[in-house]
Structures are given as C-alpha cells and as structure tokens.
Amino acid sequence: MVEVTEKQSAAKPNRILNFASGVRSEARKVTWATRKETTAMSLFVLAMAVIAAFFFMAADTVLGSAVKLLLDFTVSLAN
C-alpha cells in the first residue's frame, strides 16, 4: 500500500492552485474578438455551411441519377 505523507498531500492543492493561476494569467493575455468580428465570422461560417449543403445536395442528386441510369441500363440489358 502506498502511504501519502503530509508533505505530498499539501503539495497537491498547491499544484492545482498554481495551474489555475497560470491559466488565469494566460487568459488575460488573449486578444478577444470584438462583437463586430464575431458577428462577421459567424455569418461567414453560416454562409459557407449553406454553400456546402447545396453543393453536396447537387452532387448527391447528380451521382444518384447517374447510378439510377446505370442500373436501369443494366436491367434492360438483362431482359
């Protein structure tokens, strides 16, 4: 069985506090986006998602039609 000494048990809270302090210090150094930048980037992402959705819808329609034509053609050859 592993024994935990008083020194070791006291070191864990200090490590956690040091880590939290470091995180807080680094968060203060971050340059956060403005509301205008956040709105513009959100609209850009939304637009790209819509464009991608239409692209994949069109690709699916074209490929689905091509497969259907190919299957219909092979069925007609079998008859």
KAVEN-V720854 format. One record per backbone hydrogen bond with DSSP energy under -1.0 kcal/mol. CO is the residue of the C=O (numbers start at 1). NH is the residue of the N-H. E is the energy in kcal/mol with one decimal. If there is no record, write none. Layout:
BEGIN
co/nh/e
CO/NH/E
CO/NH/E
END
This chain:
BEGIN
co/nh/e
5/9/-2.2
6/10/-1.8
7/11/-1.3
8/12/-1.2
10/14/-1.1
11/15/-2.3
12/16/-2.2
13/17/-2.7
14/18/-2.6
15/19/-2.4
16/20/-2.7
17/21/-2.4
18/22/-2.3
19/23/-2.5
20/24/-2.3
21/25/-2.3
22/26/-2.4
23/27/-2.3
24/28/-1.4
34/38/-2.5
35/39/-2.5
36/40/-2.4
37/41/-2.6
38/42/-2.2
39/43/-2.4
40/44/-2.0
41/45/-2.4
42/46/-2.3
43/47/-2.5
44/48/-2.5
45/49/-2.2
46/50/-2.1
47/51/-2.6
48/52/-2.6
49/53/-2.2
50/54/-2.4
51/55/-2.4
52/56/-2.7
53/57/-2.1
54/58/-2.5
55/59/-2.8
56/60/-2.4
57/61/-2.2
58/62/-2.6
59/63/-2.8
60/64/-2.6
61/65/-2.3
62/66/-2.4
63/67/-2.4
64/68/-2.3
65/69/-2.6
66/70/-2.4
67/71/-2.8
68/72/-2.8
69/73/-2.4
70/74/-2.3
71/75/-2.2
72/76/-2.2
73/77/-1.7
74/78/-1.5
75/79/-1.3
END
